[in-house]
């Protein structure tokens, strides 16, 4: 068992002491499909009807689909401001896109490789936090001058027909972005291993039982090398 999973297990066991045995257990991407695309739906916080629009792009079972609410000049007065996050604008900037007046969709290929393996995992909610991790094992050389960017996204899984949405959504609730690089190669025949483990805050209004993790790793050119999404067994 890796250090990441040991620490997450400790978080889970600690939470079991404080919570009932029926609480949510450790969630990983082990049982999930391998995604071929990352689809990102952006909605302006001013556009309340965009959330319930029947023509919204449906999720593709071969893709990871997430939903960003983009803050606007209206601030807290915007109809969807309660779910808006400044990280949405950061993501738009990374993609080289302008904030939409209503809504927009971006689709990015996940290239995947047998030489790289990405894992995400989450523990149960403890107070206002969940233990979250992302780990990459790769045999692709990672240079300090060309670092990788790891994105770990806490999303709230909302079923179609719930909360006014006609389609299933993964609403972005919290974001962690970190940079990975390695000046020295690993031991002979061993992969590079990069990992990040930390508590992530659960925003007010989010339902802990619906929280999941989405993660991906991209290179300096924005090429997504691998992606993963946690699945929680019930």
Secondary structure, DSSP 8 states (H G I E B T S, - for coil): --HHHHHHHHHHHHHHHHS-TTS---EESTTS---SEEEEEEEETT-HHHHT-TT-----TTEEEEEEEE--TTGGGSTTGGG--HHHHHHHHHHT----SSEEEEEEEB---TTEEEEEEEEEEETTEEEEEEEEEE-S---GGG-EEEEEEEEEEE-TTSTT-SS-EEEEEEEEEEEE--SS--STT--EEEEEEEEEE--TT--GGGEEEEEEEE-TT--EEEEEE-B---
